[in-house]
Amino acid sequence: MAATKGEAPYFAVFEGDFADAAAMAAARASPQGQRVAADVANYATGGAVIIHYPVQDGTG
C-alpha cells in the first residue's frame, strides 16, 4: 500500500469477489475459510479490518 501523505493505514490488502453474500458466507464457514480466519492473528499482529461492500457492475 502506498499513501499520498504520511504512512499507509494498511500493510496489505486482500480482495475477494463472491457471487453474492450467501456465497461469501459459505466460503467463510468452510473448513478452508475457518483455517484462514484462525491464521489471521499470526500475520496481522496489529489487527485486521474487514470491509464488505457491493460491487457495482457499471451499467447503472
Distance bins in CASP14 RR format, pairs under 12 A and 6 or more apart:
PFRMAT RR
TARGET T0000
AUTHOR 0000-0000-0000
RMODE 2
METHOD distances of the structure
MODEL  1
1 7 0 0 0 0 1 0 0 0 0 0 0
1 8 1 1 0 0 0 0 0 0 0 0 0
1 9 1 0 0 1 0 0 0 0 0 0 0
1 10 1 0 1 0 0 0 0 0 0 0 0
1 11 1 0 0 1 0 0 0 0 0 0 0
1 12 1 0 0 1 0 0 0 0 0 0 0
1 13 1 0 0 1 0 0 0 0 0 0 0
1 14 0 0 0 0 0 1 0 0 0 0 0
2 8 1 0 0 1 0 0 0 0 0 0 0
2 9 0 0 0 0 0 1 0 0 0 0 0
2 10 0 0 0 0 0 1 0 0 0 0 0
2 11 0 0 0 0 0 1 0 0 0 0 0
2 13 0 0 0 0 0 1 0 0 0 0 0
3 9 1 0 0 1 0 0 0 0 0 0 0
3 10 0 0 0 0 1 0 0 0 0 0 0
3 11 0 0 0 0 0 1 0 0 0 0 0
9 46 0 0 0 0 0 1 0 0 0 0 0
9 47 0 0 0 0 0 1 0 0 0 0 0
9 49 0 0 0 0 1 0 0 0 0 0 0
9 51 0 0 0 0 0 1 0 0 0 0 0
10 44 0 0 0 0 0 1 0 0 0 0 0
10 46 0 0 0 0 0 1 0 0 0 0 0
10 47 0 0 0 0 0 1 0 0 0 0 0
10 48 0 0 0 0 1 0 0 0 0 0 0
10 49 1 0 0 1 0 0 0 0 0 0 0
10 50 0 0 0 0 0 1 0 0 0 0 0
10 51 0 0 0 0 0 1 0 0 0 0 0
11 43 0 0 0 0 1 0 0 0 0 0 0
11 44 0 0 0 0 1 0 0 0 0 0 0
11 45 0 0 0 0 1 0 0 0 0 0 0
11 46 0 0 0 0 1 0 0 0 0 0 0
11 47 0 0 0 0 1 0 0 0 0 0 0
11 48 0 0 0 0 0 1 0 0 0 0 0
11 49 0 0 0 0 0 1 0 0 0 0 0
12 40 0 0 0 0 0 1 0 0 0 0 0
12 43 0 0 0 0 1 0 0 0 0 0 0
12 44 0 0 0 0 1 0 0 0 0 0 0
12 46 0 0 0 0 0 1 0 0 0 0 0
12 47 0 0 0 0 0 1 0 0 0 0 0
12 48 0 0 0 0 1 0 0 0 0 0 0
12 49 0 0 0 0 0 1 0 0 0 0 0
13 44 0 0 0 0 0 1 0 0 0 0 0
13 48 0 0 0 0 0 1 0 0 0 0 0
13 49 0 0 0 0 1 0 0 0 0 0 0
13 50 0 0 0 0 0 1 0 0 0 0 0
13 51 0 0 0 0 1 0 0 0 0 0 0
14 36 0 0 0 0 1 0 0 0 0 0 0
14 40 0 0 0 0 0 1 0 0 0 0 0
14 43 0 0 0 0 0 1 0 0 0 0 0
14 44 0 0 0 0 0 1 0 0 0 0 0
14 48 0 0 0 0 1 0 0 0 0 0 0
14 49 0 0 0 0 0 1 0 0 0 0 0
14 50 0 0 0 0 1 0 0 0 0 0 0
14 51 0 0 0 0 0 1 0 0 0 0 0
15 50 0 0 0 0 0 1 0 0 0 0 0
15 51 0 0 0 0 1 0 0 0 0 0 0
15 52 0 0 0 0 0 1 0 0 0 0 0
15 53 0 0 0 0 0 1 0 0 0 0 0
15 55 0 0 0 0 1 0 0 0 0 0 0
16 23 0 0 0 0 0 1 0 0 0 0 0
16 24 0 0 0 0 1 0 0 0 0 0 0
16 27 0 0 0 0 1 0 0 0 0 0 0
16 28 0 0 0 0 0 1 0 0 0 0 0
16 36 0 0 0 0 0 1 0 0 0 0 0
16 50 0 0 0 0 0 1 0 0 0 0 0
16 51 0 0 0 0 0 1 0 0 0 0 0
16 52 0 0 0 0 0 1 0 0 0 0 0
16 53 0 0 0 0 0 1 0 0 0 0 0
16 55 0 0 0 0 1 0 0 0 0 0 0
17 23 0 0 0 0 1 0 0 0 0 0 0
17 24 0 0 0 0 1 0 0 0 0 0 0
17 27 0 0 0 0 0 1 0 0 0 0 0
17 52 0 0 0 0 0 1 0 0 0 0 0
17 53 0 0 0 0 0 1 0 0 0 0 0
17 54 0 0 0 0 0 1 0 0 0 0 0
17 55 1 0 0 1 0 0 0 0 0 0 0
17 57 0 0 0 0 0 1 0 0 0 0 0
18 24 1 0 1 0 0 0 0 0 0 0 0
18 25 0 0 0 0 1 0 0 0 0 0 0
18 26 0 0 0 0 1 0 0 0 0 0 0
18 27 1 0 0 1 0 0 0 0 0 0 0
18 28 0 0 0 0 1 0 0 0 0 0 0
18 52 0 0 0 0 1 0 0 0 0 0 0
18 53 0 0 0 0 0 1 0 0 0 0 0
18 54 0 0 0 0 0 1 0 0 0 0 0
18 55 0 0 0 0 1 0 0 0 0 0 0
19 25 0 0 0 0 0 1 0 0 0 0 0
19 26 0 0 0 0 1 0 0 0 0 0 0
19 27 0 0 0 0 0 1 0 0 0 0 0
19 55 0 0 0 0 0 1 0 0 0 0 0
20 26 0 0 0 0 1 0 0 0 0 0 0
20 27 0 0 0 0 0 1 0 0 0 0 0
20 52 0 0 0 0 0 1 0 0 0 0 0
20 54 0 0 0 0 1 0 0 0 0 0 0
20 55 0 0 0 0 0 1 0 0 0 0 0
21 27 0 0 0 0 0 1 0 0 0 0 0
21 28 0 0 0 0 0 1 0 0 0 0 0
21 52 1 0 0 1 0 0 0 0 0 0 0
21 53 0 0 0 0 0 1 0 0 0 0 0
21 54 0 0 0 0 1 0 0 0 0 0 0
21 55 0 0 0 0 0 1 0 0 0 0 0
22 28 0 0 0 0 0 1 0 0 0 0 0
22 29 0 0 0 0 0 1 0 0 0 0 0
23 29 0 0 0 0 0 1 0 0 0 0 0
23 30 0 0 0 0 0 1 0 0 0 0 0
24 30 0 0 0 0 0 1 0 0 0 0 0
24 33 0 0 0 0 0 1 0 0 0 0 0
24 50 0 0 0 0 0 1 0 0 0 0 0
24 52 1 0 0 1 0 0 0 0 0 0 0
24 53 0 0 0 0 0 1 0 0 0 0 0
24 54 0 0 0 0 0 1 0 0 0 0 0
24 55 0 0 0 0 0 1 0 0 0 0 0
25 33 0 0 0 0 0 1 0 0 0 0 0
25 52 0 0 0 0 0 1 0 0 0 0 0
26 32 0 0 0 0 0 1 0 0 0 0 0
26 33 0 0 0 0 1 0 0 0 0 0 0
26 34 0 0 0 0 0 1 0 0 0 0 0
27 33 1 0 0 1 0 0 0 0 0 0 0
27 34 0 0 0 0 0 1 0 0 0 0 0
27 35 0 0 0 0 0 1 0 0 0 0 0
27 36 0 0 0 0 1 0 0 0 0 0 0
27 37 0 0 0 0 0 1 0 0 0 0 0
28 34 1 0 0 1 0 0 0 0 0 0 0
28 35 0 0 0 0 0 1 0 0 0 0 0
28 36 0 0 0 0 1 0 0 0 0 0 0
28 37 1 0 0 1 0 0 0 0 0 0 0
28 38 0 0 0 0 0 1 0 0 0 0 0
28 40 0 0 0 0 0 1 0 0 0 0 0
28 50 0 0 0 0 1 0 0 0 0 0 0
28 52 0 0 0 0 0 1 0 0 0 0 0
29 35 0 0 0 0 0 1 0 0 0 0 0
29 36 0 0 0 0 0 1 0 0 0 0 0
29 37 0 0 0 0 1 0 0 0 0 0 0
30 36 0 0 0 0 1 0 0 0 0 0 0
30 37 0 0 0 0 0 1 0 0 0 0 0
31 37 0 0 0 0 0 1 0 0 0 0 0
31 38 0 0 0 0 0 1 0 0 0 0 0
32 38 0 0 0 0 0 1 0 0 0 0 0
32 39 0 0 0 0 0 1 0 0 0 0 0
33 39 0 0 0 0 1 0 0 0 0 0 0
33 40 0 0 0 0 0 1 0 0 0 0 0
34 40 0 0 0 0 0 1 0 0 0 0 0
35 42 0 0 0 0 0 1 0 0 0 0 0
36 42 0 0 0 0 0 1 0 0 0 0 0
36 43 0 0 0 0 0 1 0 0 0 0 0
36 44 0 0 0 0 0 1 0 0 0 0 0
36 48 0 0 0 0 0 1 0 0 0 0 0
36 50 0 0 0 0 0 1 0 0 0 0 0
37 44 0 0 0 0 0 1 0 0 0 0 0
37 48 0 0 0 0 1 0 0 0 0 0 0
37 50 0 0 0 0 1 0 0 0 0 0 0
38 44 0 0 0 0 0 1 0 0 0 0 0
39 48 0 0 0 0 0 1 0 0 0 0 0
40 46 0 0 0 0 0 1 0 0 0 0 0
40 47 1 0 0 1 0 0 0 0 0 0 0
40 48 1 0 1 0 0 0 0 0 0 0 0
40 49 0 0 0 0 0 1 0 0 0 0 0
40 50 0 0 0 0 1 0 0 0 0 0 0
41 47 1 0 0 1 0 0 0 0 0 0 0
41 48 0 0 0 0 1 0 0 0 0 0 0
42 48 0 0 0 0 0 1 0 0 0 0 0
44 50 0 0 0 0 0 1 0 0 0 0 0
END
